[in-house]
Amino acid sequence: MSLFLGIDTSNYTTSTAIYDFDNNQVVQSKRLLPIKDGELGIRQSDAVFHHVMQLPKLYSELIGKIPCGYCPSDFTAVGVSIRPRSVEGSYMPCFNVGEAFANVIASTLNVPLFTFSHQEGHIAAALYSAKRLELLNEKFLAFHVSGGTTEAMLVTPDNELIIKAELVAHTLDLNAGQAVDRIGLMLGLCFPCGKELENLALKFDENIKVIPTLKGNDCCLSGVENICKKMLENGESKEKIAKFCLLYIEKTLEKMCENLLVQFGDMPVLFAGGVMSNVIVRKSFTEKFEGIFAEPEFSTDNAAGISVLAKIAHNK
């Protein structure tokens, strides 16, 4: 019996997961951090507090989802995200909560504890969801697009880290998820605004011309907020503004991807992160790049990828 526990305490979500290796199944219990109406995100001190309050409850809920015939003593290893990215200086206090909790569980059960970055968890969750975990043994291009990150990475296998993600392009200002939320709040939507903005955009059928702004392979997204603000002031419909916002992000990422495939050569492309769960973006990139996507529940912040990585690390 092989069960692997994953824990992720990001700036948006408290998340726990169990990877049942024998049946290749993941079960999750996760909850968004509470955000006050009209606010863009949450302070780290508040995020830490809410993780402390939510994590024990979610862990208990997760234990109730353990597959029949198993129990917590069957955990083979514990995995946890301890930082946003695997680069020097990458740090957010909210990840300390998950790390402390994971240490207690691993010590109590006397099982190994493996640490990863939040970004590595996103990549692994997307590959698991798409049934493409074999790509962890190959070179591929990965986009991680969320409220806290808009990056493209060249991912290669690594004996020590499982995967090595080299940053090859990123936003120079606003993250895609930040743009979505800022424009969503501008339109009177609730934070996080991704799903509501998508629903608005799907109601607008007319063509819209979009010209993305790139500097080399890097992108600039702050302009879309200013354009959408002017559109609103000029009386454009909320549906049109929502569609413009998402198309702007889509065309920007599309151009980045095209440039990178020219530079590094043809290879599989993975799209991870909450923004990539958008149906408009997903449909376009599936057609143009044969993009690999996670199902929505594995696109937003989650511990699923961390639990899968714990299994892989345990076997090394």
Secondary structure, DSSP 4 states (H G I P E B T S, - for coil): --EEEEEEE-SSEEEEEEEEGGGTEEEEEEEEPP--TT--S--HHHHHHHHHHHHHHHHHHHHTTSPTT--GGGEEEEEEEEESSSSTT---THHHHHHHHHHHHHHHHT--EEEEEHHHHHHHHHHHHTT-GGGGGS-EEEEEESSS-EEEEEEEEETTTEEEEEEEEEBSS--HHHHHHHHHHHTTPPSS-HHHHHHHHTT--S------EEETTEEE-HHHHHHHHHHHHTT--HHHHHHHHHHHHHHHHHHHHHHHHHHH-S--EEEESGGGG-HHHHHHHHHHH--EE--GGGTSS-SHHHHHHHHHHHH-
